[in-house]
Amino acid sequence: MRVRQKKAKRPRIGLLLASIHTGSSNDLWSAVHKQAEEMDVDLCIFPGGPLGDTGYEGSQRNIIYELAKPGSLDGIVSWASSLGGAAPLKDVVAFHQRFLGMPCVTLNYPIPGFPCIQTDAYGGMQKLVKHFIKVHKARSIAFIRGPATHVSAEERYKSFLETLREERIELDSSLVTDPMPWNAGEEAVQLLLDDRGKILGKDFDALIGASDLQVFRAVQVLQARGYEIPGDVIVGGFNDITESRIVSPQLTTVSMPFKAEGQEALKLLIHMLQGKDSLV
């Protein structure tokens, strides 16, 4: 009599992120999906919205996170930094408490109790600012800040400030915007040029944003006002997203290894499920 060997159950992993259609999300989820296929893993994607988004769309999309829970999944990869764009740290931490009973790996947002895979946002922004100063001879750089509650956005802002200091360039705080959402490029231009009365080309010769999405919209607004890029001002962004390549001229931007980061997070999670060292 032949004994049929029972096939091992495929791990079912949940990937949580704020979207799959804009910015770096499109690259990250597809890379994780490819890795899941190679590792014979079932991947369930939960594209909700940023935590703390009280608008109709955000509140409706966030409902999907309720489906990611022990019993239906074996483990979680959470792109916590994308979820936490509009929420304070305590709320992001509280949200992840629901996963304490299962293996969970976070991306770019350390949560107590879980291993975290992080990219060097500080070093990336540092290289961009130094490039503008040393190669393009920029001396008056305006900066569009990201959300104040976003850990990586604050690292990019900190890097901007400290790199100026390192290069002995005096900070003009009036050229730094208030913390702004990722899509607030138009508001940033209005704040700098209209509200603060800054003259492009005279008061600042370069513009850097904490995100390509911000700079993408800022460039469109500046061009609509008759300014030339890079003739009147040079611009730079962060993340090297698709949108940075469709604006004309293409943005100078920092490319971050989000694809590799997502794949590494999945590998680490599977190691944890197999009872191996967490590698962190």
KEKE-3310 file (N, C-alpha, C; in steps of 0.2 Angstrom, whole numbers, plus 5000, padded with zeros to 4 digits):
npx = (5004:5003:5008:5003:5011:5008:5006:5015:5009:5006:5014:5004:5005:5003:5003:5004:5001:5000:4995:4994:4996:5003:5018:5032:5026:5020:5032:5037:5027:5025:5038:5039:5028:5034:5045:5038:5032:5043:5047:5037:5025:5010:5003:4994:4988:4985:4980:4977:4975:4983:4986:4975:4970:4956:4947:4934:4938:4950:4945:4936:4945:4954:4947:4950:4961:4956:4955:4967:4973:4978:4975:4969:4980:4998:5008:5015:5020:5023:5022:5026:5030:5023:5010:5010:5010:5002:4998:5001:5016:5012:5000:5002:5010:5001:4992:4999:4999:4990:4996:5004:5003:5008:5021:5029:5036:5042:5043:5055:5050:5052:5045:5041:5044:5045:5055:5064:5066:5076:5080:5093:5088:5093:5107:5104:5097:5108:5118:5111:5109:5123:5127:5120:5126:5140:5141:5131:5133:5124:5118:5107:5095:5079:5067:5055:5046:5041:5027:5026:5024:5030:5042:5053:5053:5056:5069:5075:5073:5081:5094:5095:5097:5108:5118:5119:5125:5136:5142:5145:5135:5124:5108:5093:5078:5066:5065:5062:5048:5033:5029:5022:5009:5012:5008:5008:5014:5009:5004:5016:5023:5015:5016:5029:5032:5020:5014:5026:5033:5045:5057:5060:5075:5082:5080:5081:5090:5088:5078:5072:5063:5055:5050:5047:5034:5029:5038:5036:5023:5025:5034:5026:5017:5026:5031:5019:5017:5027:5040:5056:5063:5078:5082:5078:5078:5085:5079:5076:5071:5065:5066:5064:5053:5040:5033:5043:5049:5041:5039:5044:5058:5066:5067:5080:5084:5083:5087:5080:5082:5069:5063:5072:5072:5058:5058:5068:5062:5052:5059:5065:5054:5049:5060:5058:5046:5049:5056:5069:5084:5081:5088:5091)
npy = (4994:5011:5025:5041:5056:5070:5086:5100:5114:5130:5145:5159:5175:5192:5208:5224:5240:5258:5261:5254:5260:5272:5282:5275:5263:5255:5249:5242:5233:5224:5219:5212:5203:5195:5189:5181:5172:5165:5159:5151:5155:5161:5176:5189:5205:5220:5235:5248:5263:5278:5278:5287:5295:5304:5307:5303:5294:5288:5283:5273:5265:5260:5251:5238:5234:5227:5214:5208:5198:5187:5169:5170:5173:5169:5177:5194:5207:5223:5239:5250:5264:5269:5268:5276:5290:5301:5299:5300:5294:5285:5281:5273:5263:5258:5252:5242:5233:5223:5213:5206:5193:5185:5182:5196:5209:5225:5239:5252:5259:5258:5247:5243:5227:5221:5215:5226:5232:5243:5258:5269:5284:5296:5296:5296:5308:5317:5315:5320:5334:5337:5335:5345:5356:5355:5351:5358:5371:5377:5388:5394:5385:5380:5370:5358:5351:5335:5325:5329:5318:5308:5296:5294:5305:5315:5311:5314:5328:5332:5328:5336:5349:5346:5344:5356:5363:5356:5359:5372:5382:5394:5392:5397:5399:5404:5398:5386:5375:5373:5357:5346:5337:5322:5325:5339:5349:5360:5368:5371:5379:5390:5394:5398:5407:5416:5418:5420:5428:5425:5426:5418:5412:5423:5424:5410:5397:5384:5370:5357:5343:5333:5322:5314:5316:5328:5337:5334:5340:5353:5357:5357:5367:5378:5379:5382:5395:5401:5399:5392:5376:5367:5381:5393:5388:5374:5358:5345:5328:5314:5297:5292:5289:5283:5294:5304:5303:5306:5319:5334:5344:5328:5324:5327:5314:5304:5288:5274:5258:5251:5240:5229:5230:5226:5213:5207:5209:5199:5188:5187:5186:5173:5165:5167:5161:5148:5145:5149:5159:5177:5185:5199)
npz = (5000:4996:5003:5004:5004:5014:5007:5011:5020:5012:5017:5022:5019:5024:5017:5021:5016:5011:4999:4982:4970:4968:4969:4978:4981:4971:4965:4977:4981:4970:4969:4981:4979:4968:4975:4984:4975:4971:4983:4986:4992:4999:4995:5002:4999:5007:5003:5010:5017:5023:5041:5052:5042:5040:5031:5019:5009:5014:5027:5023:5015:5025:5032:5027:5034:5045:5041:5041:5051:5065:5063:5050:5043:5042:5045:5045:5034:5036:5029:5038:5038:5027:5031:5042:5039:5042:5055:5073:5082:5093:5089:5078:5083:5092:5083:5078:5088:5087:5080:5089:5092:5082:5069:5063:5052:5051:5040:5038:5049:5065:5077:5093:5098:5086:5072:5061:5045:5037:5027:5022:5024:5029:5024:5010:5008:5012:5002:4991:4994:4995:4982:4975:4981:4978:4964:4957:4963:4971:4983:4990:4996:4995:5005:5005:5017:5024:5031:5048:5057:5051:5052:5043:5035:5044:5046:5034:5033:5045:5040:5029:5036:5044:5034:5027:5037:5039:5027:5028:5025:5028:5036:5030:5037:5033:5020:5022:5022:5031:5040:5028:5018:5008:4995:4993:4984:4977:4987:4994:4985:4984:4998:4999:4988:4987:5000:5008:5000:4993:4980:4966:4960:4965:4979:4982:4974:4972:4974:4985:4989:5001:4996:4980:4975:4980:4974:4961:4959:4963:4953:4941:4945:4945:4932:4926:4930:4922:4925:4921:4922:4922:4921:4929:4942:4950:4954:4966:4971:4981:4982:4969:4961:4949:4944:4945:4933:4923:4922:4914:4913:4918:4935:4947:4958:4973:4973:4982:4989:4989:4983:4985:4999:5003:4998:5006:5019:5018:5016:5029:5037:5033:5038:5051:5053:5051:5062:5063:5066:5069:5062:5065)
capx = (5000:5007:5006:5003:5014:5004:5009:5016:5004:5010:5013:5000:5008:4999:5007:5001:5004:4995:4993:4998:4996:5007:5024:5036:5021:5020:5038:5038:5022:5027:5044:5037:5024:5039:5048:5033:5031:5049:5047:5031:5021:5004:5003:4988:4990:4980:4981:4972:4977:4987:4982:4974:4966:4949:4943:4929:4942:4954:4942:4934:4950:4957:4943:4953:4966:4953:4955:4973:4973:4979:4969:4968:4987:5003:5013:5013:5025:5020:5026:5023:5031:5018:5004:5010:5011:4998:4997:5007:5019:5008:4994:5005:5012:4995:4989:5002:4998:4985:5000:5009:5003:5010:5027:5028:5041:5040:5048:5056:5047:5053:5039:5043:5042:5045:5061:5062:5071:5077:5084:5097:5085:5098:5112:5102:5096:5114:5121:5107:5111:5130:5127:5117:5130:5146:5141:5127:5135:5118:5119:5101:5091:5072:5066:5048:5046:5036:5023:5030:5023:5033:5049:5058:5052:5060:5076:5077:5074:5087:5099:5096:5099:5115:5122:5120:5129:5143:5145:5146:5130:5119:5101:5087:5073:5061:5065:5059:5041:5030:5027:5016:5008:5016:5005:5007:5019:5006:5004:5023:5025:5011:5019:5036:5032:5015:5014:5032:5036:5051:5058:5064:5081:5085:5080:5083:5092:5087:5072:5072:5057:5056:5047:5046:5027:5029:5042:5032:5017:5028:5037:5020:5015:5031:5031:5013:5019:5031:5047:5060:5067:5082:5085:5077:5079:5086:5075:5077:5066:5067:5062:5065:5046:5038:5031:5048:5052:5037:5039:5049:5063:5066:5069:5086:5081:5087:5084:5080:5081:5063:5061:5076:5070:5052:5060:5072:5057:5048:5063:5066:5048:5049:5065:5055:5040:5053:5060:5076:5086:5077:5093:5091)
capy = (5000:5017:5031:5048:5061:5076:5092:5105:5120:5136:5150:5164:5181:5198:5214:5230:5246:5263:5260:5250:5263:5278:5282:5269:5257:5251:5245:5238:5227:5220:5215:5207:5197:5191:5185:5176:5167:5161:5156:5147:5158:5164:5183:5193:5212:5224:5242:5252:5270:5281:5279:5294:5299:5305:5309:5298:5289:5285:5279:5268:5260:5258:5245:5232:5231:5223:5207:5205:5196:5180:5165:5171:5174:5166:5182:5201:5212:5230:5245:5254:5271:5272:5268:5281:5296:5306:5298:5301:5287:5281:5277:5268:5258:5254:5249:5235:5228:5217:5207:5203:5185:5182:5185:5203:5213:5231:5243:5259:5262:5253:5246:5239:5220:5218:5217:5231:5233:5251:5261:5275:5290:5301:5296:5298:5316:5320:5314:5324:5340:5339:5336:5352:5361:5354:5351:5364:5377:5380:5391:5396:5380:5379:5363:5356:5346:5330:5325:5329:5312:5302:5295:5295:5312:5319:5310:5318:5335:5332:5327:5343:5354:5345:5344:5363:5365:5353:5362:5379:5386:5396:5390:5403:5396:5406:5394:5379:5375:5369:5350:5345:5330:5320:5328:5346:5353:5366:5372:5373:5384:5396:5396:5401:5413:5420:5420:5423:5433:5424:5427:5412:5414:5428:5422:5403:5395:5377:5367:5350:5340:5326:5317:5316:5318:5335:5341:5333:5345:5359:5359:5359:5374:5383:5379:5385:5402:5404:5398:5387:5371:5370:5387:5397:5384:5367:5354:5338:5325:5308:5290:5289:5285:5284:5301:5309:5302:5308:5326:5336:5338:5323:5326:5324:5311:5299:5281:5270:5251:5248:5233:5224:5230:5222:5206:5205:5208:5193:5182:5187:5183:5166:5163:5167:5156:5142:5145:5151:5166:5182:5189:5206)
capz = (5000:4995:5008:5000:5008:5014:5005:5017:5019:5010:5022:5020:5022:5023:5015:5023:5014:5011:4992:4977:4963:4967:4972:4978:4983:4965:4965:4982:4981:4964:4971:4986:4975:4964:4980:4986:4970:4971:4989:4986:4998:4997:4997:5003:4999:5010:5001:5014:5017:5029:5047:5054:5037:5042:5025:5017:5005:5019:5032:5019:5013:5031:5034:5024:5038:5049:5038:5042:5058:5067:5061:5043:5041:5046:5046:5042:5032:5036:5027:5043:5037:5023:5035:5047:5036:5045:5062:5078:5083:5097:5085:5073:5088:5094:5077:5077:5094:5085:5077:5093:5093:5076:5066:5059:5051:5048:5035:5039:5055:5071:5081:5099:5098:5079:5069:5056:5039:5036:5022:5025:5021:5030:5019:5004:5007:5012:4995:4986:4996:4993:4975:4973:4983:4975:4957:4954:4966:4975:4990:4994:4995:4998:5006:5006:5022:5023:5037:5054:5061:5047:5054:5037:5032:5048:5045:5028:5035:5049:5036:5025:5040:5046:5028:5026:5042:5037:5021:5030:5022:5033:5035:5030:5039:5029:5014:5024:5023:5037:5038:5023:5016:5002:4988:4994:4981:4975:4993:4996:4981:4987:5004:4998:4983:4988:5007:5011:4995:4990:4973:4963:4957:4969:4986:4982:4967:4972:4978:4986:4992:5005:4992:4973:4974:4982:4969:4954:4958:4963:4946:4937:4946:4944:4925:4924:4931:4918:4926:4918:4926:4928:4920:4934:4948:4950:4959:4967:4975:4985:4981:4962:4959:4942:4943:4944:4926:4918:4922:4910:4913:4923:4942:4950:4964:4977:4972:4988:4988:4992:4981:4989:5006:5004:4998:5012:5024:5017:5018:5036:5040:5032:5043:5058:5053:5051:5068:5062:5069:5066:5058:5067)
cpx = (5004:5004:5008:5006:5010:5008:5009:5011:5009:5009:5008:5002:5004:5004:5003:5004:4998:4992:4997:4999:5000:5013:5028:5032:5021:5026:5038:5033:5024:5033:5043:5033:5029:5042:5044:5032:5037:5050:5041:5027:5015:5004:4997:4990:4984:4982:4976:4974:4981:4983:4981:4970:4959:4944:4939:4933:4946:4951:4939:4939:4953:4953:4946:4958:4963:4953:4962:4974:4975:4973:4968:4975:4992:5008:5012:5020:5021:5024:5024:5024:5026:5011:5004:5012:5007:4996:5003:5010:5015:5003:4997:5007:5006:4991:4992:5002:4994:4989:5005:5009:5005:5017:5025:5034:5039:5045:5048:5053:5047:5047:5041:5040:5043:5052:5059:5068:5070:5081:5087:5094:5090:5103:5110:5101:5103:5118:5117:5109:5118:5130:5125:5122:5137:5146:5137:5129:5129:5120:5113:5096:5084:5071:5058:5048:5040:5032:5028:5030:5027:5040:5054:5058:5056:5067:5079:5078:5080:5093:5101:5099:5106:5120:5124:5125:5136:5146:5146:5141:5125:5112:5097:5081:5066:5060:5063:5052:5039:5029:5021:5015:5012:5014:5005:5012:5016:5006:5011:5025:5021:5014:5025:5035:5026:5015:5020:5036:5043:5051:5063:5069:5085:5086:5082:5085:5091:5081:5072:5066:5059:5053:5046:5039:5026:5032:5039:5027:5020:5031:5031:5018:5020:5031:5024:5013:5024:5039:5050:5064:5072:5085:5084:5079:5080:5082:5077:5072:5069:5063:5063:5058:5045:5036:5037:5051:5047:5036:5045:5052:5063:5069:5076:5083:5085:5083:5085:5079:5075:5061:5065:5074:5063:5054:5064:5067:5053:5052:5064:5060:5047:5054:5062:5049:5043:5057:5067:5078:5083:5082:5094:5094)
cpy = (5006:5022:5037:5053:5067:5082:5097:5111:5126:5141:5156:5171:5187:5204:5220:5236:5251:5263:5256:5253:5269:5277:5276:5262:5252:5247:5240:5232:5222:5216:5210:5201:5193:5186:5180:5171:5162:5157:5151:5149:5162:5171:5187:5201:5216:5232:5246:5260:5272:5280:5286:5298:5299:5306:5303:5292:5285:5281:5273:5262:5257:5252:5238:5229:5227:5215:5204:5204:5188:5175:5165:5171:5171:5171:5189:5204:5219:5235:5250:5262:5273:5272:5274:5288:5302:5305:5298:5294:5283:5277:5272:5262:5254:5250:5242:5231:5222:5211:5204:5196:5182:5185:5191:5206:5219:5234:5250:5263:5257:5253:5241:5232:5217:5220:5222:5231:5240:5252:5267:5281:5296:5302:5298:5305:5319:5320:5319:5332:5342:5339:5342:5357:5361:5354:5357:5371:5380:5382:5393:5390:5380:5372:5362:5350:5341:5330:5325:5322:5306:5302:5297:5302:5316:5317:5314:5325:5336:5332:5333:5348:5353:5345:5351:5365:5362:5357:5370:5384:5388:5395:5397:5399:5398:5402:5387:5379:5372:5362:5350:5338:5329:5323:5335:5351:5360:5371:5375:5379:5391:5399:5400:5407:5418:5423:5423:5428:5432:5424:5422:5414:5419:5426:5414:5401:5387:5375:5360:5349:5334:5321:5319:5318:5325:5339:5340:5339:5352:5362:5361:5366:5379:5384:5383:5393:5405:5402:5392:5382:5367:5377:5392:5394:5377:5364:5347:5335:5319:5302:5287:5286:5287:5291:5306:5308:5304:5316:5328:5343:5334:5326:5323:5321:5306:5292:5277:5263:5248:5241:5228:5224:5226:5215:5203:5204:5201:5187:5181:5184:5176:5162:5162:5162:5149:5140:5146:5158:5171:5187:5196:5206)
cpz = (5000:5000:5005:5005:5008:5012:5010:5015:5017:5015:5018:5023:5020:5022:5016:5020:5012:5004:4988:4970:4963:4971:4972:4980:4977:4964:4970:4982:4976:4966:4976:4983:4971:4969:4983:4982:4971:4977:4991:4992:4995:5000:4997:5004:5002:5008:5004:5012:5023:5035:5049:5048:5038:5037:5023:5014:5010:5024:5029:5018:5019:5034:5032:5029:5044:5047:5040:5050:5059:5065:5053:5039:5045:5048:5043:5040:5032:5034:5032:5042:5032:5026:5040:5045:5039:5052:5066:5079:5087:5094:5081:5077:5090:5089:5077:5082:5092:5082:5082:5094:5086:5073:5062:5058:5048:5044:5037:5045:5061:5076:5087:5098:5091:5076:5063:5051:5037:5031:5025:5022:5023:5025:5012:5003:5008:5005:4990:4988:4994:4986:4972:4975:4979:4967:4954:4958:4969:4981:4994:4992:4998:4999:5008:5011:5021:5030:5043:5058:5057:5049:5049:5035:5037:5048:5039:5029:5040:5045:5032:5030:5042:5040:5026:5031:5041:5031:5022:5026:5027:5031:5035:5031:5036:5022:5015:5025:5029:5035:5033:5021:5009:4995:4988:4990:4979:4981:4995:4991:4983:4993:5003:4994:4985:4996:5010:5006:4993:4983:4970:4959:4960:4976:4987:4975:4967:4976:4979:4990:4996:5001:4985:4971:4975:4976:4962:4954:4959:4956:4941:4938:4944:4936:4923:4925:4927:4919:4922:4923:4921:4927:4926:4941:4947:4955:4960:4972:4979:4983:4974:4960:4951:4940:4942:4937:4921:4917:4918:4912:4919:4930:4944:4957:4967:4976:4979:4986:4990:4989:4985:4997:5007:5003:5004:5018:5024:5019:5026:5040:5039:5037:5050:5059:5054:5057:5068:5066:5065:5061:5059:5074)
residu = (MET:ARG:VAL:ARG:GLN:LYS:LYS:ALA:LYS:ARG:PRO:ARG:ILE:GLY:LEU:LEU:LEU:ALA:SER:ILE:HIS:THR:GLY:SER:SER:ASN:ASP:LEU:TRP:SER:ALA:VAL:HIS:LYS:GLN:ALA:GLU:GLU:MET:ASP:VAL:ASP:LEU:CYS:ILE:PHE:PRO:GLY:GLY:PRO:LEU:GLY:ASP:THR:GLY:TYR:GLU:GLY:SER:GLN:ARG:ASN:ILE:ILE:TYR:GLU:LEU:ALA:LYS:PRO:GLY:SER:LEU:ASP:GLY:ILE:VAL:SER:TRP:ALA:SER:SER:LEU:GLY:GLY:ALA:ALA:PRO:LEU:LYS:ASP:VAL:VAL:ALA:PHE:HIS:GLN:ARG:PHE:LEU:GLY:MET:PRO:CYS:VAL:THR:LEU:ASN:TYR:PRO:ILE:PRO:GLY:PHE:PRO:CYS:ILE:GLN:THR:ASP:ALA:TYR:GLY:GLY:MET:GLN:LYS:LEU:VAL:LYS:HIS:PHE:ILE:LYS:VAL:HIS:LYS:ALA:ARG:SER:ILE:ALA:PHE:ILE:ARG:GLY:PRO:ALA:THR:HIS:VAL:SER:ALA:GLU:GLU:ARG:TYR:LYS:SER:PHE:LEU:GLU:THR:LEU:ARG:GLU:GLU:ARG:ILE:GLU:LEU:ASP:SER:SER:LEU:VAL:THR:ASP:PRO:MET:PRO:TRP:ASN:ALA:GLY:GLU:GLU:ALA:VAL:GLN:LEU:LEU:LEU:ASP:ASP:ARG:GLY:LYS:ILE:LEU:GLY:LYS:ASP:PHE:ASP:ALA:LEU:ILE:GLY:ALA:SER:ASP:LEU:GLN:VAL:PHE:ARG:ALA:VAL:GLN:VAL:LEU:GLN:ALA:ARG:GLY:TYR:GLU:ILE:PRO:GLY:ASP:VAL:ILE:VAL:GLY:GLY:PHE:ASN:ASP:ILE:THR:GLU:SER:ARG:ILE:VAL:SER:PRO:GLN:LEU:THR:THR:VAL:SER:MET:PRO:PHE:LYS:ALA:GLU:GLY:GLN:GLU:ALA:LEU:LYS:LEU:LEU:ILE:HIS:MET:LEU:GLN:GLY:LYS:ASP:SER:LEU:VAL)
# end
